[in-house]
Amino acid sequence: MADGFFGSLGNDLIAANDHELRQLLAQVDATVPPLAQGRTKEHIDRYCIVHYLRTLEENGLLRYPLKLTRGENPAFRMDLDFQAFGLGVKEAGPGESFGARGYVGDEPERLWTVQVLAAIQEETKRFSSYQDLPDYQLLVYDNTELVALTGWTVTELPARLATAIQDWRGAEPGPGRHFSRWSVLRDRVLMYDIGGSGLLLPVPPSPSQPPLLPLTRLGVSEEDLRAFCRRHHIRKLGFFGSARGERFGPRSDVDVLVEFEPAYRIGLIGLAEVELELSRLLGRKADLRTVPDLSRYFREEVVREKTDLAYAAG
């Protein structure tokens, strides 16, 4: 007998508590192959639902008993504490990227909002084929190419999208039914309940998603950091100090150790400019250091403990 959507678990996940759900999700292969190697919508749906559930469970946002059933229209039926709703999954992007032509001002943010809103609108039109359920929610898989190319963070995107959704729904009556909640899964960040609670939640590590970066809690993805490194000829970038500890809070500065490409030369002014851009990217003050900058009394300790996060060639 062939395996179901969740492999040997079939087409349903049933859990009475967080512990049971974690055990079930650990058995699901949520890896997504490249498009050239046979990636399908089923791969994307499975990746999205596994990381969505892992993130909500990690943050105490689920109710039990939980039952998740693979469907078609919508992609899933969820029963939380015996309250049912349909969960649609829709991919946004890749769409237009800026590539060689560059961008102006907040053009990337505006274009990202347009692309994600278009995905929401497209899935909303499919309501006529949806199974009749008391409520509907939508999870958008953000496959746009914009964040990695431009270096801005995702922290301001939920508010932009919430405004766009509100304007769209005010201008177009649309179908009689609407999604009650929209969420966007982007890399290692879940933008949860956009227009509602508006939470930015880091996606927990899993076999299909390598360990989290220390600063994912800021809503900064590895793609952002890799793009930053490529722009500034940084071969390695790592965090040390409070960024890797439990006392790291919303107002903490962040200590960053960088290693530039061997042939690249940067002066003090250039280093200050890089530090300023990194501060904007992280949404807080960054103290940028190279290995020679560190005091010889703790240089070896810092180099030993730091986490290499971004590689220019990645």
QUIJOVEN-V52939 format. One record per pair of residues at least 24 apart in sequence whose C-alpha atoms are under 7 Angstrom apart, sorted by the first residue. I is the first residue (numbers start at 1). J is the second residue. Records with the same first field share a line. If there is no record, write none. Layout:
# QUIJOVEN-V52939
I=J / J
This chain:
# QUIJOVEN-V52939
11=69 / 70
12=67 / 68 / 69 / 70
13=67 / 68 / 69
14=66 / 67 / 68
15=65 / 66 / 67
16=64 / 65 / 66
17=64 / 65
18=57
25=50
30=208
31=208
45=89
48=141
51=203
54=204
55=203 / 204
73=129 / 130 / 131
74=130 / 131
84=133 / 134
85=133 / 134 / 135 / 136
86=133 / 135 / 136 / 137
87=136 / 137 / 138
88=137 / 138 / 139
89=138 / 139 / 140
90=119 / 123 / 139 / 140 / 141
91=119 / 140 / 141 / 142 / 143
92=116 / 119 / 140 / 141 / 142 / 143 / 144
93=142 / 143 / 144
94=143 / 144 / 145
95=144
97=145 / 146
108=146
112=146
113=160 / 161
117=165
124=178
135=180
136=179 / 180
137=179 / 180 / 181 / 182
138=179 / 181 / 182 / 183
139=182 / 183 / 184
140=183 / 184 / 185
141=184 / 185 / 186
142=184 / 185 / 186
147=224
148=223 / 224 / 227
149=227
151=224 / 227 / 228 / 281
152=281
153=219 / 220 / 281
154=219 / 220
155=219
158=191 / 194 / 198
162=194 / 195
187=221
188=221
189=219
213=309
214=243 / 244
218=282
220=282
222=310
225=310
226=310 / 311 / 312 / 314
229=310 / 311 / 312
230=312
233=260 / 261 / 264 / 312
234=258 / 259 / 260 / 261 / 312
235=259 / 260 / 261 / 311 / 312
236=260 / 308 / 310 / 311 / 312
237=308 / 309 / 310 / 311
238=306 / 307 / 308 / 309
239=306 / 307
240=302 / 305 / 306
253=284 / 285 / 286
254=285 / 286 / 287
255=286 / 287 / 288
256=286 / 287 / 288 / 289
257=288 / 289 / 290
258=289 / 290
259=290
